[in-house]
Every structure is written in C-alpha cells, then in structure tokens.
Amino acid sequence: MTDTDVTARAPYRVAFAELDPNALRAELEERGYLYIDEVPEGFDHAAFVSEHLGPLLPQWDGVTTIWSIKPEAGFEESYHSNNTKKLTPHTECFEWEGVPPKYLGLWCLVPNADQGGQTTLTDGFGFLASLTEAERERLRTQVYQFVSTPGLQQLDMGLTAAHPVLEERAGSGPILRFSCRCIADVDEFCRSVSHRVQEYFEAHKIEVEFSERSLLLWDNHRFLHSRNAFQDTRRHLQRVWVAEQ
C-alpha cells in the first residue's frame, strides 16, 4: 500500500502526435498544466520547452539548466527530492528574492517500477478561492521568511527570502508562493493555512504516473505540486525551470 489517495484524478493528457506546440502556452494558461505522453525516442525535451515556453533558468547550482531527480546516497534522512520519501505540497523557488520560474517541465528517463512515485498537482488558485476574503488579504499583506529545504541546505545551496504567500502584481498575474515545510517564522494562521492546503490537496490532487519520455508542464505561479513515496531507486526524472516573459 502506498500513500496515494483514491480521490486522486488522472491528468488531462495529450499524445505527442496530437499536440499543437503553437497552442502550448494558451493550453497552460487555460488549464494550468499539461501531461504529454507517447513522446518519440530521441526527443529533446529541454529544447522543446525552451522553444515554446521561454528561456531556461539555471538550477540551484547557478549553472545547470537540466536537473536530475533520482535517489542519491546521503539524502535518505533529509527532506529533499533526491530520495524516495513523500514530498508535501509546495510551489518551486519560494525562497528566491525575485520572480520564481513561471513554468516547470518534468520528464521521465526511467519510470517507477513499483507502486508510488507519482507526481501530484493541484490548482493553488482553487484553494485560495476556498478562503475568506479576509484570509486572502492576510496572505497578500503578511510577509513570511521562506527558507530552502534541508536537502538544499545540506548542499550549501540554501537561500532565504521574505515574501507574502500571495503576491499581487500590477500588469502581471499573481504569484502564489507556498511550502508546508519551509517557512521559518510560521505562526498559527500560517499553520492553519498549511493544514487546510494539505486537506485541499488530498481532496483535489491530480496524480501523474510517468511513462518513459513523458513530459509534465505546469504553471508554477499557480499550481502546487508534491510527490508520493516510492521504493524503486532506479526512478529518474529531469526538470527544467522556465523564466517568466
């Protein structure tokens, strides 16, 4: 038995041969995410994402644009993507000083052979709509100190930045920043929101079971993502971050 939930929904999917790359940005604007499978051998995922969504950003080391996500020795006891443990709902790069990546691209080199290991998503704007206006206003105005995961701190790649959870921007779309684990000055209101985020996530999550070469794209300013625990240490995904344009 894994920590998957019977309420999880299968993702909206498009076979690669049926995909219109020129409509990709509009599709993501409408749905917030897209799962593409039946991707041909030899496909260059990073080049495709860069061509159709925007320039790729360097990852945590400041140099690499394609980041491997696979279990590695030394991270077994850390909260980090490079182990086999469950991850809690979060957006990416909440601890950046500037604008976090607009889109994330995640594709599969080696799929999980046992149960678990699914990437899970839910619409963070849907969660915000479930709050009262007073609660949303507090998320817009109260500033919290976001910090990197223990795994990144272990690699000396940790960052910290102060932001509201919900940033409204004149002339641009809002940015949702959130982590259930990485807010240093968490208070009772934030703990309550975190608890409700996890309840909402479990009730509304979309569960992606990767096949080889399949590609998952989503709007990081809007969607929360997570991962179910797994055991197959051969599981190997790769990730890119796409800059806002």
For each residue, the residues with C-beta under 8 A, 3 or more apart:
1: 115
2: 115 116 228 229 230
3: 86 116 228 229
4: 8 115 116 118 207 228
5: 8 202 205 207
6:
7: 202 203 204 205
8: 4 5 118 120 205 206 207
9: 204 205 206 207
10: 13 206 207
11: 33 35 121 206 207 208 216
12: 31 33 34 35 206
13: 10 35 36 37
14: 18 19 34 35 36 37
15: 18 19 36 37 38
16: 19 36 37 38 39 40 43
17: 38
18: 14 15
19: 14 15 16 24 36
20: 23 24
21: 24 48 51 52
22: 52
23: 20 26 27
24: 19 20 21 27 28 34 52 53 217
25: 28 29 52 53
26: 23 29 30
27: 23 24 30 31 34
28: 24 25 31 32 33 34 53 103 217 218 219
29: 25 26 219
30: 26 27
31: 12 27 28 34
32: 28 123 125 218 219 222 223
33: 11 12 28 121 206 216 217 218 219 223
34: 12 14 24 27 28 31 216 217 218
35: 11 12 13 14 208 214 215 216
36: 13 14 15 16 19 39 214 215 216 217
37: 13 14 15 16 211 213 214 215
38: 15 16 17 214
39: 16 36 43 45 107 213 214 215
40: 16 43 213
41: 213
42:
43: 16 39 40 48 213
44: 47 48
45: 39 48 49 105 107 213 215 238 240
46: 49 50 56 65 66 105 240
47: 44 50 51
48: 21 43 44 45 51 52 215
49: 45 46 52 53 56 103 105 215 217 240 242
50: 46 47 53 54 55 56 240 242
51: 21 47 48
52: 21 22 24 25 48 49
53: 24 25 28 49 50 102 103 105 217 242
54: 50 102 103 242 243 244 245
55: 50 242 243 245
56: 46 49 50 65 66 240 241 242 243
57: 65 101 240 241 242 243
58: 61 62 63 64 65
59: 62 63 64 65 66 67 239 241
60: 67 152 155 157
61: 58 64 157
62: 58 59
63: 58 59
64: 58 59 61 67
65: 46 56 57 58 59 240 241
66: 46 56 59 238 239 240
67: 59 60 64 238 239 240
68: 236 237 238 239
69: 81 82 106 236 237 238 239
70: 82 110 233 234 235 236 237
71: 75 82 83 84 233 235
72: 75 82 83
73: 76
74: 154
75: 71 72 78 80 82 83 151 154
76: 73 83
77:
78: 75 83 149 150 151 154
79: 85 87 149 150 151 181
80: 75 83 149 150 151 152 154
81: 69 87 151 227
82: 69 70 71 72 75 151
83: 71 72 75 76 78 80 151
84: 71 117 229 230 231 232 233 235
85: 79 229
86: 3 226 227 228 229
87: 79 81 90 226 227
88: 179 180 181 198 226
89: 120 122 178 180 197 198 201 224 225 226
90: 87 94 178 179 180 181 182 224 225 226
91: 94 100 124 176 177 178 179 220 221 223 224 225
92: 100 101 104 220 225 241
93: 96 100 101 220 241
94: 90 91 100 146 161 163 177 178 179 182
95: 146 147 148 158 159 160 161 182
96: 93 99 100 159 161
97: 159 161
98:
99: 96 102 175 244
100: 91 92 93 94 96 175 177 220 221
101: 57 92 93 104 220 241 242 243 244
102: 53 54 99 219 220 221 242 243 244 245
103: 28 49 53 54 217 218 219 220 241 242
104: 92 101 217 218 220 225 239 240 241 242
105: 45 46 49 53 215 216 217 239 240 242
106: 69 119 215 216 217 237 238 239
107: 39 45 210 213 214 215 216 237 238
108: 111 210 211 212 213 214 236 237
109: 212 213 236 237 238
110: 70 212 234 235 236
111: 108 209 210 211 212 235
112: 116 117 118 209 210 230 232 235
113: 232 234 235
114: 117 230 231 232
115: 1 2 4 230 231
116: 2 3 4 112 228 229 230 231
117: 84 112 114 210 227 228 229 230 232 235
118: 4 8 112 207 208 209 210 227 228
119: 106 207 208 210 216 225 226 227 237
120: 8 89 201 205 206 207 208 225 226 227 228
121: 11 33 205 206 208 218 223 224 225 226
122: 89 126 127 200 201 204 205 206 223 224
123: 32 126 127 204 222 223
124: 91 127 128 176 178 222 223 224
125: 32 128 129 174 176 222
126: 122 123 129 130 200 204
127: 122 123 124 130 131 196 197 200 201 224
128: 124 125 131 136 139 166 176
129: 125 126
130: 126 127 196 200
131: 127 128 135 136 139 193 196
132: 135 136
133: 136 137
134: 137 138
135: 131 132 138 139 193
136: 128 131 132 133 139 140 166
137: 133 134 140 141
138: 134 135 141 142 189
139: 128 131 135 136 142 164 165 166 193
140: 136 137 164 165 166 167 168
141: 137 138 164
142: 138 139 164 165 189
143: 162 163 164
144: 162 163 164 165 183 184 185 186 190
145: 160 161 162 183 184 185
146: 94 95 160 161 162 163 177 179 182 183 184
147: 95 153 158 159 160 182 183 184
148: 95 152 153 157 158 159 160 182
149: 78 79 80 152 153 181 182
150: 78 79 80 153 154
151: 75 78 79 80 81 82 83 154 155
152: 60 80 148 149 155 157 158 159
153: 147 148 149 150 156 157 158
154: 74 75 78 80 150 151
155: 60 151 152 158
156: 153
157: 60 61 148 152 153
158: 95 147 148 152 153 155
159: 95 96 97 147 148 152
160: 95 145 146 147 148 184
161: 94 95 96 97 145 146
162: 143 144 145 146
163: 94 143 144 146 167 177
164: 139 140 141 142 143 144 167 177
165: 139 140 142 144 176 177 178 190 193
166: 128 136 139 140 174 175 176 177
167: 140 163 164 174 175 177
168: 140 174
169: 172 173 174 175
170:
171:
172: 169 244
173: 169 221 222
174: 125 166 167 168 169 221
175: 99 100 166 167 169 221
176: 91 124 125 128 165 166 221 222 224
177: 91 94 100 146 163 164 165 166 167
178: 89 90 91 94 124 165 197 224
179: 88 90 91 94 146 182 183
180: 88 89 90 194 197 198
181: 79 88 90 149
182: 90 94 95 146 147 148 149 179
183: 144 145 146 147 179 186 190
184: 144 145 146 147 160
185: 144 145
186: 144 183 190 191 194
187: 190 191
188: 191 192
189: 138 142 192 193
190: 144 165 183 186 187 193 194
191: 186 187 188 194 195
192: 188 189 195 196
193: 131 135 139 165 189 190 196 197
194: 180 186 190 191 197 198
195: 191 192 198 199
196: 127 130 131 192 193 199 200
197: 89 127 178 180 193 194 200 201 224
198: 88 89 180 194 195 201 202
199: 195 196 202 203
200: 122 126 127 130 196 197 203 204
201: 89 120 122 127 197 198 204 205 224 226
202: 5 7 198 199 205
203: 7 199 200
204: 7 9 122 123 126 200 201
205: 5 7 8 9 120 121 122 201 202 226
206: 8 9 10 11 12 33 120 121 122
207: 4 5 8 9 10 11 118 119 120 228
208: 11 35 118 119 120 121 216
209: 111 112 118
210: 107 108 111 112 117 118 119 214 216 237
211: 37 108 111 214
212: 108 109 110 111
213: 37 39 40 41 43 45 107 108 109
214: 35 36 37 38 39 107 108 210 211
215: 35 36 37 39 45 48 49 105 106 107
216: 11 33 34 35 36 105 106 107 119 208 210
217: 24 28 33 34 36 49 53 103 104 105 106
218: 28 32 33 34 103 104 121 222 223 225
219: 28 29 32 33 102 103 222 223
220: 91 92 93 100 101 102 103 104 223 241
221: 91 100 102 173 174 175 176 244
222: 32 123 124 125 173 176 218 219
223: 32 33 91 121 122 123 124 218 219 220
224: 89 90 91 121 122 124 127 176 178 197 201
225: 89 90 91 92 104 119 120 121 218
226: 86 87 88 89 90 119 120 121 201 205
227: 81 86 87 117 118 119 120
228: 2 3 4 86 116 117 118 120 207
229: 2 3 84 85 86 116 117
230: 2 84 112 114 115 116 117 235
231: 84 114 115 116
232: 84 112 113 114 117 235
233: 70 71 84
234: 70 110 113
235: 70 71 84 110 111 112 113 117 230 232
236: 68 69 70 108 109 110
237: 68 69 70 106 107 108 109 119 210
238: 45 66 67 68 69 106 107 109
239: 59 66 67 68 69 104 105 106
240: 45 46 49 50 56 57 65 66 67 104 105
241: 56 57 59 65 92 93 101 103 104 220
242: 49 50 53 54 55 56 57 101 102 103 104 105
243: 54 55 56 57 101 102
244: 54 99 101 102 172 221
245: 54 55 102
